[in-house]
Amino acid sequence: MFPVLFRINGFAIHTYGVFVAIGVLTGIFMARYEARRLDLDDEKVLDLCFYIVLAAIVGSRLFYVATNFSYFISRPLEIFMLWNGGLVFYGGFIGAAIVVIVYLWIYRLPLGKILDIAGLVLPLGHSIGRIGCLCAGCCYGKACEMPWAITFTHPESLAPLNVPLHPTELYHSLTNFLIFLTLFFLRRVKRYDGQIFWLYILFYGMARSVIGIFRGDYRGPAVLGMFSVSQVIGIGSVIVALAMLVILSMRAQKSDQHG
């Protein structure tokens, strides 16, 4: 694909970073739009977005480094080379979640509404960022003979060259965008705060677990000899999301009865 967008005086502008930045900015725009629609303090929401971005980058990188520790232990400086790819979504999610909990506790913002904003922002920004993965060649798929297989030929691509591969980057991108569209229309008919967020966790956990079957890149030691760490987290996320949706639905039903 196109790992380097262009060069200026020998300095490379990496396509991966450009798309990640576009995804972040688009997500922030959506967060502010939703904050205003829900009558929340959009300035506080914007500040929260800033902290989330920092925590997500650090968390996603640390997760990647941890699952590829044997590689980075002898190349410590490469830990900081984010333009080469290597950001694991679940690591970023965990980092962002910690920041959100602390921030909401400090500023007393409504948890359910903030989570529902996140449920829209995350799949939208993620879908755009995954295009950067495609350009860089990271998160590549297994070899296949499907008509939609893609072949990387650029010498700086992170994927194996001249081999038809599953376009798992596009699988992730399209799935995330479909999740965003679904939740965007559902948000006006939700029954309770937090519903959009947990539906997002449910849908994404299912998608990540399935798409992981077609991934060909190394993602750390296999769990039970067949699952990647991300797949295990995805399956666990589905279980937790289903439980939370049932619990919150029951609470909302009781509230309606007593209301």
C-alpha positions as CSV (number, residue, x, y, z in Angstrom):
1,M,0.0,0.0,0.0
2,F,1.3,3.5,0.9
3,P,3.1,3.5,4.3
4,V,4.6,6.9,3.6
5,L,2.3,9.6,2.4
6,F,5.0,12.0,1.3
7,R,8.5,13.2,2.3
8,I,9.7,16.7,3.0
9,N,13.4,17.3,3.0
10,G,13.9,13.7,4.0
11,F,11.3,13.8,6.7
12,A,8.6,11.2,6.1
13,I,4.9,11.8,6.8
14,H,3.5,8.3,7.5
15,T,0.0,7.5,6.3
16,Y,-0.7,5.5,9.4
17,G,-0.3,8.5,11.7
18,V,-2.3,10.7,9.3
19,F,-5.3,8.4,9.4
20,V,-5.1,7.9,13.2
21,A,-5.1,11.7,13.6
22,I,-8.1,12.1,11.2
23,G,-9.9,9.4,13.2
24,V,-9.2,11.2,16.5
25,L,-10.3,14.6,15.2
26,T,-13.5,13.1,13.7
27,G,-14.2,11.4,17.0
28,I,-13.7,14.6,19.0
29,F,-16.1,16.4,16.6
30,M,-18.7,13.7,17.2
31,A,-18.2,13.8,20.9
32,R,-18.8,17.6,21.0
33,Y,-21.9,17.3,18.8
34,E,-23.3,14.6,21.1
35,A,-22.4,16.5,24.3
36,R,-24.4,19.5,23.0
37,R,-27.3,17.4,22.0
38,L,-27.4,15.8,25.5
39,D,-27.1,19.3,27.2
40,L,-23.7,18.4,28.7
41,D,-20.8,20.8,29.2
42,D,-19.0,20.4,25.9
43,E,-15.8,22.1,27.1
44,K,-15.5,19.4,29.9
45,V,-16.2,16.7,27.3
46,L,-13.5,18.2,25.0
47,D,-11.0,18.2,27.9
48,L,-11.9,14.5,28.6
49,C,-11.3,13.7,24.9
50,F,-7.8,15.1,25.2
51,Y,-6.9,13.0,28.2
52,I,-8.5,9.9,26.6
53,V,-6.4,10.3,23.4
54,L,-3.2,10.4,25.5
55,A,-4.2,7.5,27.6
56,A,-5.4,5.5,24.6
57,I,-2.1,6.0,22.7
58,V,0.0,5.0,25.7
59,G,-2.2,2.1,26.6
60,S,-2.5,0.7,23.1
61,R,1.3,0.9,22.6
62,L,2.1,-0.7,26.0
63,F,-0.3,-3.6,25.2
64,Y,1.4,-4.2,21.9
65,V,4.8,-4.1,23.5
66,A,3.7,-6.5,26.2
67,T,2.4,-9.0,23.7
68,N,5.7,-8.7,21.7
69,F,8.0,-8.3,24.6
70,S,10.7,-10.7,23.2
71,Y,11.1,-8.4,20.2
72,F,11.2,-5.1,22.0
73,I,13.5,-6.2,24.8
74,S,16.4,-6.1,22.4
75,R,15.1,-3.0,20.5
76,P,13.8,-0.7,23.3
77,L,14.0,2.5,21.1
78,E,11.5,1.0,18.7
79,I,8.9,1.2,21.4
80,F,8.5,4.9,20.6
81,M,8.3,4.4,16.8
82,L,4.5,4.6,16.6
83,W,4.6,5.4,12.9
84,N,5.6,1.8,12.2
85,G,2.2,0.7,13.5
86,G,1.7,-1.4,16.6
87,L,-1.3,0.0,18.6
88,V,-3.6,-2.6,20.1
89,F,-7.1,-1.3,20.5
90,Y,-7.9,-3.1,23.7
91,G,-4.9,-1.7,25.4
92,G,-6.0,1.8,24.4
93,F,-9.5,1.0,25.6
94,I,-8.3,0.0,29.0
95,G,-6.1,3.1,29.3
96,A,-9.0,5.3,28.3
97,A,-11.4,3.6,30.6
98,I,-9.2,4.4,33.6
99,V,-8.9,8.0,32.6
100,V,-12.7,8.3,32.1
101,I,-13.5,6.8,35.6
102,V,-11.1,9.2,37.3
103,Y,-12.2,12.3,35.3
104,L,-15.9,11.6,35.9
105,W,-15.3,11.1,39.6
106,I,-13.5,14.5,39.8
107,Y,-16.0,16.5,37.7
108,R,-19.2,14.6,38.6
109,L,-20.3,14.1,35.0
110,P,-23.2,11.6,34.3
111,L,-21.5,8.2,33.6
112,G,-24.3,6.8,31.4
113,K,-24.4,9.7,29.0
114,I,-20.6,10.0,28.7
115,L,-20.4,6.2,28.0
116,D,-23.0,6.5,25.3
117,I,-21.0,9.3,23.7
118,A,-18.0,7.0,23.8
119,G,-20.1,4.2,22.2
120,L,-20.5,6.4,19.1
121,V,-17.1,8.0,19.0
122,L,-15.0,4.9,19.3
123,P,-16.3,2.9,16.3
124,L,-16.3,6.0,14.1
125,G,-12.7,7.0,14.9
126,H,-11.6,3.4,14.9
127,S,-13.0,2.8,11.4
128,I,-11.0,5.7,10.0
129,G,-7.8,4.7,11.9
130,R,-7.9,1.2,10.5
131,I,-7.4,2.7,7.0
132,G,-4.0,3.7,8.3
133,C,-3.4,0.1,9.3
134,L,-4.1,-0.9,5.7
135,C,-1.7,1.7,4.3
136,A,1.1,0.6,6.7
137,G,0.5,-3.1,6.3
138,C,0.1,-3.8,10.0
139,C,-2.7,-6.0,11.4
140,Y,-2.5,-8.0,8.2
141,G,-4.5,-11.1,7.4
142,K,-3.6,-14.7,6.6
143,A,-2.8,-15.8,3.1
144,C,-6.0,-16.5,1.0
145,E,-7.2,-16.9,-2.6
146,M,-10.4,-14.8,-2.2
147,P,-11.3,-12.4,-5.0
148,W,-11.0,-9.5,-2.5
149,A,-7.5,-10.5,-1.3
150,I,-4.9,-7.7,-1.2
151,T,-1.2,-8.0,-2.0
152,F,1.4,-5.7,-0.5
153,T,4.3,-4.8,-2.7
154,H,5.7,-1.7,-1.1
155,P,9.1,-2.5,0.5
156,E,8.3,-0.5,3.6
157,S,5.0,-2.3,4.3
158,L,4.8,-4.2,7.5
159,A,2.9,-7.1,5.9
160,P,4.5,-10.0,4.0
161,L,5.1,-8.9,0.4
162,N,3.8,-10.4,-2.8
163,V,1.3,-12.7,-1.1
164,P,-2.5,-12.4,-1.4
165,L,-3.8,-11.8,2.1
166,H,-7.2,-11.3,3.8
167,P,-7.7,-7.6,4.1
168,T,-8.4,-7.8,7.8
169,E,-7.7,-4.0,8.1
170,L,-10.7,-3.4,5.9
171,Y,-12.8,-6.0,7.8
172,H,-12.1,-4.0,10.9
173,S,-12.8,-0.7,9.3
174,L,-16.1,-1.6,7.6
175,T,-17.3,-3.5,10.7
176,N,-16.6,-0.5,12.9
177,F,-18.4,1.9,10.5
178,L,-21.4,-0.4,10.4
179,I,-21.5,-0.5,14.2
180,F,-21.3,3.3,14.3
181,L,-24.2,3.7,11.8
182,T,-26.3,1.2,13.8
183,L,-25.8,2.9,17.1
184,F,-26.1,6.4,15.5
185,F,-29.7,5.6,14.6
186,L,-30.4,3.6,17.8
187,R,-29.3,6.4,20.1
188,R,-32.6,8.3,19.7
189,V,-34.7,5.4,20.8
190,K,-32.5,4.1,23.6
191,R,-34.4,3.1,26.8
192,Y,-31.7,4.0,29.3
193,D,-28.3,5.7,29.6
194,G,-25.4,3.4,29.0
195,Q,-27.4,1.2,26.5
196,I,-25.5,2.5,23.4
197,F,-22.1,2.0,25.1
198,W,-22.8,-1.6,26.1
199,L,-24.3,-2.4,22.6
200,Y,-21.0,-1.1,21.2
201,I,-19.0,-3.4,23.5
202,L,-21.2,-6.3,22.5
203,F,-21.0,-5.7,18.7
204,Y,-17.3,-4.9,18.7
205,G,-16.4,-7.9,20.9
206,M,-18.2,-10.2,18.5
207,A,-16.6,-8.6,15.5
208,R,-13.1,-8.6,17.0
209,S,-13.4,-12.3,18.0
210,V,-14.5,-13.3,14.5
211,I,-12.1,-11.2,12.5
212,G,-9.2,-12.5,14.7
213,I,-9.7,-15.9,12.9
214,F,-8.4,-14.3,9.7
215,R,-5.5,-12.3,11.2
216,G,-2.0,-13.4,10.2
217,D,0.2,-11.1,12.2
218,Y,1.8,-12.2,15.5
219,R,-0.3,-11.1,18.5
220,G,1.4,-12.7,21.4
221,P,1.2,-16.3,22.8
222,A,-2.0,-18.2,22.0
223,V,-4.5,-18.8,24.7
224,L,-5.5,-22.5,24.9
225,G,-3.4,-23.0,21.8
226,M,-6.0,-21.3,19.5
227,F,-7.1,-17.9,20.7
228,S,-5.2,-14.6,20.6
229,V,-5.3,-12.4,23.7
230,S,-7.5,-9.9,21.8
231,Q,-10.0,-12.7,20.9
232,V,-10.2,-13.8,24.6
233,I,-10.8,-10.2,25.6
234,G,-13.4,-9.9,22.8
235,I,-15.3,-13.0,24.0
236,G,-15.1,-11.8,27.6
237,S,-16.4,-8.4,26.5
238,V,-19.5,-10.0,24.9
239,I,-20.3,-11.8,28.1
240,V,-19.9,-8.7,30.2
241,A,-21.9,-6.5,27.8
242,L,-24.8,-9.0,27.7
243,A,-24.8,-9.1,31.5
244,M,-24.8,-5.3,31.7
245,L,-27.6,-4.9,29.2
246,V,-29.8,-7.3,31.1
247,I,-29.0,-5.6,34.4
248,L,-29.6,-2.0,33.1
249,S,-32.7,-3.1,31.3
250,M,-34.2,-4.6,34.5
251,R,-33.3,-1.4,36.4
252,A,-35.0,0.7,33.7
253,Q,-38.1,-1.5,33.8
254,K,-38.4,-1.2,37.6
255,S,-37.9,2.5,37.4
256,D,-40.7,2.8,34.8
257,Q,-43.0,0.7,37.0
258,H,-42.3,2.9,40.1
259,G,-42.4,6.1,38.1
